[in-house]
Every structure is written in C-alpha cells, then in structure tokens.
Amino acid sequence: MSVITIQQSDIEAVWGVVFVAQWSNVGGVQQSPVANAARITAAINRGYAQVNGYLNNSPYQIPLNATDDTNVPVEIVDAMATIAGVWLFKSSGMNYEKDTFKWIESNIKRVNDLLQQIRVGNYQVACAFNTGLRQTPQVCH
C-alpha cells in the first residue's frame, strides 16, 4: 500500500497544460508556457490536504492509501488534481470570461458530490479501510 499523491501531470490532465502554466504564474505573464514549480507544489499540497481532510470521517484510512500500488483510484487522483487546479486558478488573480468560471465551478461541484458519496460510504474506492475503532453515535434516553 502507498499513500495517494498527485503530480503536476495529473493537474494538467484535468485542466490542460496551458491553463496550469498560466494559473501558476501569479503576477507573471499570463501566456507563459512554463509552470511555476513552487505554486504547483503548493497546489498539490492543497489538493492532498483537502481530500484527506474531507474524508477524515469516512470508512477509509487517512491519509488515503491505495490497496494496490499498480491501481491507484483514479477518482481520488482526479479529486486532488481538480482541487489543486481550482486553487491555482483562484489564487492567480487572473480575470477570465464567465464561461471559464462556470467550467471551474462545475468541476468542483462534480468533485464535491463524489467526495460526499465516498465519505458516507455510498461510493467505494480501492483504498485501505479504517480498521481502528470508530465511535458510533449513541442515543441517550
């Protein structure tokens, strides 16, 4: 088993190489073809932290671990990469057309809906389950 993380190429697979390069260059040239490595690393850390944080009370062990190192759950990688891209976009300060904002919002809604389904156990992913004792709510009379 290994902890699930993402790479720059995962963010680029969701958002495109050009957008990732542009969004990562805060205060730089919007058309820069080279991504800012420090901001990409920060975005990766955000995606990782937010997905693991959101799924903290799920049936899965945190940090998320793939049950098979050769078959990392694409849903989790996609969620982390989507969140990382949203952070790059929102922190870039760039102005885009209304359609771009709608596109970004629809992607984050898709990921939030999926994470909610994973969190409550309605959607299973190939991750290690939490084997520790979990407290269950008790009804007091």
C-alpha positions in Angstrom: 0.0 0.0 0.0 1.1 3.5 -0.6 -0.2 7.0 0.2 -2.1 8.5 -2.7 -0.5 11.7 -4.0 -0.6 13.6 -7.3 1.8 15.1 -9.7 1.8 18.2 -12.0 0.8 15.9 -14.9 -2.4 14.9 -13.0 -3.4 18.5 -12.7 -2.6 19.1 -16.4 -4.7 16.1 -17.3 -7.7 17.7 -15.7 -7.2 21.3 -16.6 -4.7 21.3 -19.5 -1.0 22.2 -19.7 -1.6 25.8 -20.9 -4.1 26.7 -18.1 -1.9 25.1 -15.4 1.1 27.1 -16.7 -0.9 30.3 -16.8 -2.6 29.9 -13.4 0.7 29.0 -11.7 2.4 32.2 -12.8 0.9 34.8 -10.4 2.0 38.3 -11.3 3.8 36.9 -14.3 3.0 36.7 -17.9 -0.4 35.0 -18.5 0.9 33.4 -21.6 3.9 31.8 -20.0 4.4 28.3 -21.2 6.4 27.3 -18.1 4.6 26.4 -14.9 5.8 27.9 -11.6 7.1 24.8 -9.7 6.6 26.3 -6.2 3.0 27.1 -6.8 2.4 23.7 -8.4 3.8 22.1 -5.3 1.6 24.3 -3.1 -1.5 23.3 -5.2 -0.6 19.6 -4.9 -0.4 20.0 -1.1 -3.8 21.8 -1.1 -5.4 19.0 -3.1 -3.9 16.3 -0.9 -4.9 18.0 2.3 -8.4 18.9 1.3 -9.3 15.5 0.0 -7.8 13.7 3.1 -9.4 16.3 5.4 -12.8 15.9 3.8 -12.7 12.1 4.0 -11.4 12.1 7.6 -14.7 10.7 8.9 -15.1 8.2 6.1 -14.7 4.5 6.2 -11.1 4.9 4.8 -7.8 5.2 6.5 -6.3 8.7 6.4 -4.1 9.6 4.7 -5.7 7.7 1.9 -3.7 4.6 0.9 -4.2 2.7 -2.4 -4.9 -1.0 -1.7 -2.9 -1.9 -4.9 0.1 0.2 -5.8 -0.4 -0.5 -9.5 -4.1 0.6 -9.4 -4.3 3.9 -7.7 -8.0 5.0 -7.5 -8.5 7.4 -10.4 -11.4 9.1 -8.6 -9.1 10.2 -5.8 -6.3 11.4 -8.1 -8.9 13.3 -10.1 -10.4 14.9 -7.0 -7.0 16.0 -5.7 -5.9 17.3 -9.1 -9.2 19.2 -9.6 -8.9 20.9 -6.2 -5.3 21.7 -6.9 -6.3 23.3 -10.2 -9.1 25.3 -8.6 -6.6 26.6 -6.0 -4.2 27.7 -8.8 -7.0 29.4 -10.6 -8.5 31.2 -7.7 -5.1 32.3 -6.3 -3.8 33.5 -9.7 -5.8 36.7 -9.6 -6.4 36.4 -13.4 -9.6 37.5 -15.0 -11.4 35.1 -17.3 -14.7 35.1 -19.1 -17.9 33.9 -17.4 -17.8 30.6 -19.2 -14.4 29.8 -17.6 -15.8 30.4 -14.2 -18.8 28.1 -14.9 -16.5 25.4 -16.2 -14.4 25.6 -13.0 -17.4 25.6 -10.7 -19.0 22.6 -12.5 -15.8 20.7 -12.0 -15.5 21.5 -8.3 -19.2 20.6 -7.8 -18.6 17.3 -9.5 -15.7 16.5 -7.1 -17.6 17.7 -4.0 -20.5 15.5 -4.9 -18.2 12.5 -5.4 -16.3 13.1 -2.2 -19.6 13.3 -0.3 -20.7 9.9 -1.7 -17.3 8.4 -0.8 -17.4 9.9 2.7 -20.8 8.4 3.6 -19.9 5.0 2.1 -22.2 5.2 -1.0 -19.3 5.0 -3.4 -16.3 2.7 -2.8 -12.8 3.3 -3.9 -9.7 1.0 -3.8 -8.3 2.5 -0.6 -7.4 0.9 2.7 -10.3 0.9 5.1 -10.1 2.4 8.6 -9.6 -0.6 10.9 -9.5 1.4 14.1 -12.4 1.6 16.4 -14.8 4.3 15.3 -17.2 5.8 17.7 -20.8 5.4 16.8 -23.5 7.8 17.9 -25.4 6.7 20.9 -29.0 7.6 21.7 -29.4 8.7 25.3 -32.8 8.5 27.0 
